[in-house]
């Protein structure tokens, strides 16, 4: 029986969507995970059929289906008090125009001591997510869209779904 997916596994899958077959060392470094944690994440993703069998290549259709329809249930974003942090979901500057609406006027952030925005906190998928964003802008954008799916209202989820489809389209 395969292990259950863990939240950081989604970050691994999103990174591999843009860097198919990336070596474990580079993947671990960008994500701020240990080498063994990265290897186990790949195994869990393969067991869940979100990666192609025996490869570090994303099954894009399955990953999109899981992100759009399952991520908010499997890994719900828990909202917390206002804190200083790193913008996510519709608060990411590049996504504000596309996703913003009157219902999402509240900024949301991943709590982080060196964050530059104040907003309602939401639990990130895993502890290293705020640092991973500095190493890979595409990954940051994808993780922010996943957060919009996890905590957004229907309109934000619909827009985030469309943007993720474009983001994860084969190159």
Long-range contacts (C-beta under 8 A, 24 or more apart in sequence): 2-43, 2-44, 2-47, 2-48, 3-40, 3-43, 3-44, 3-47, 4-44, 5-44, 5-45, 5-48, 5-50, 5-74, 6-41, 6-44, 6-126, 7-75, 7-125, 7-126, 8-33, 8-37, 8-41, 8-125, 8-126, 8-128, 9-41, 9-44, 9-45, 9-48, 9-50, 10-67, 10-71, 10-75, 10-125, 10-143, 10-146, 11-125, 11-126, 11-129, 11-132, 11-139, 11-143, 12-38, 12-41, 12-42, 12-45, 13-45, 13-50, 13-51, 13-58, 13-63, 14-139, 14-142, 14-143, 14-146, 15-136, 15-139, 16-42, 16-51, 16-56, 16-57, 16-58, 17-58, 17-60, 17-63, 17-142, 17-167, 17-168, 18-136, 18-138, 18-139, 18-142, 20-55, 20-56, 20-57, 20-58, 21-55, 21-56, 21-57, 22-56, 27-56, 29-135, 30-132, 30-135, 30-136, 30-139, 31-128, 31-132, 32-127, 32-128, 32-131, 32-132, 33-126, 33-128, 58-168, 60-168, 60-169, 60-170, 63-168, 64-164, 64-165, 64-168, 67-146, 67-149, 67-164, 68-149, 68-157, 68-161, 68-164, 71-146, 71-149, 71-150, 72-149, 72-150, 72-151, 72-157, 75-125, 75-150, 76-150, 77-122, 77-123, 77-147, 77-150, 77-151, 78-122, 78-123, 79-108, 79-120, 79-121, 79-122, 79-151, 80-111, 80-120, 80-121, 80-122, 80-123, 81-120, 81-121, 82-118, 82-119, 82-120, 82-121, 83-109, 83-111, 83-115, 83-118, 83-119, 83-121, 84-109, 84-111, 84-112, 84-113, 84-115, 84-116, 84-117, 84-118, 85-109, 85-110, 85-111, 85-112, 85-115, 85-117, 85-118, 85-119, 85-121, 85-130, 86-110, 86-112, 86-115, 86-116, 86-117, 86-130, 86-133, 87-115, 87-117, 87-119, 87-144, 88-122, 88-124, 88-143, 88-144, 88-147, 89-122, 89-144, 89-145, 89-147, 89-148, 89-150, 89-151, 89-152, 89-156, 89-160, 90-148, 90-152, 90-156, 91-117, 91-119, 91-144, 92-140, 92-141, 92-144, 94-141, 95-141, 95-144, 95-145, 95-148, 95-163, 98-159, 98-163, 99-148, 99-152, 99-156, 99-159, 99-160, 99-163, 101-153, 101-155, 101-156, 103-153, 103-155, 103-156, 104-152, 104-153, 104-155, 104-156, 108-147, 108-151, 122-147, 122-150, 122-151, 138-167, 141-167, 142-167, 142-168
